[in-house]
């Protein structure tokens, strides 16, 4: 199995909605465990149903918790992404954008350093004969790919948290869509 790179996770990790979900664990905890708000939610039919009649009803009774935990997983994943993903991977969409943005500003010493980082020895002669800049572009491409695969454990954790978050959020979303569709077809309003 191929685990996603930081570049693969970039679209989710850089989105404003996912980054905003970082505060959900704190806000959600205060809302769910605050007795005044819990009483308010009970008055409006968003409380725990103690003996649901079916699996559907049981899942429906858990919708607030599914949303909370879904957003919490997304928030923790986003926090890890912001903390561990290399900054230039967050900034550039892929290696081509990175090379186009950095190559014009790189000097010989930086090319030699990049060579060491990616495990390729670069000599002064290599730089002297590289009149087209292909060596620098090649090293930048390899550097981007190397850094996009950096922190394997954190990448896997982030990907799993994003997947769990979206999976949990999809349950109440799907159930709400089904209830709305049924209400539109039958012309009835749901009791919850």
Number of C-alpha atoms within 10 A of each C-alpha: 3 4 13 16 21 27 24 17 20 21 12 18 26 15 11 9 14 21 19 14 21 20 15 19 18 10 12 18 12 12 15 15 10 11 11 11 13 15 12 12 16 13 10 10 12 17 17 16 15 8 9 13 9 9 9 11 13 15 17 22 21 18 22 19 18 21 20 23 20 24 28 24 27 33 26 23 29 27 19 18 24 16 11 15 23 18 11 16 22 19 13 17 14 18 20 14 14 19 20 13 12 14 19 11 8 14 11 14 12 12 20 19 15 19 21 13 14 17 12 12 12 18 12 11 8 12 18 9 10 12 9 8 13 12 17 24 21 13 24 24 19 19 20 22 18 13 18 25 18 16 14 14 10 17 24 15 15 26 24 16 22 24 16 19 23 17 13 20 22 15 18 20 14 11 15 14 12 12 15 16 12 14 13 11 9 9 10 10 11 9 5 9
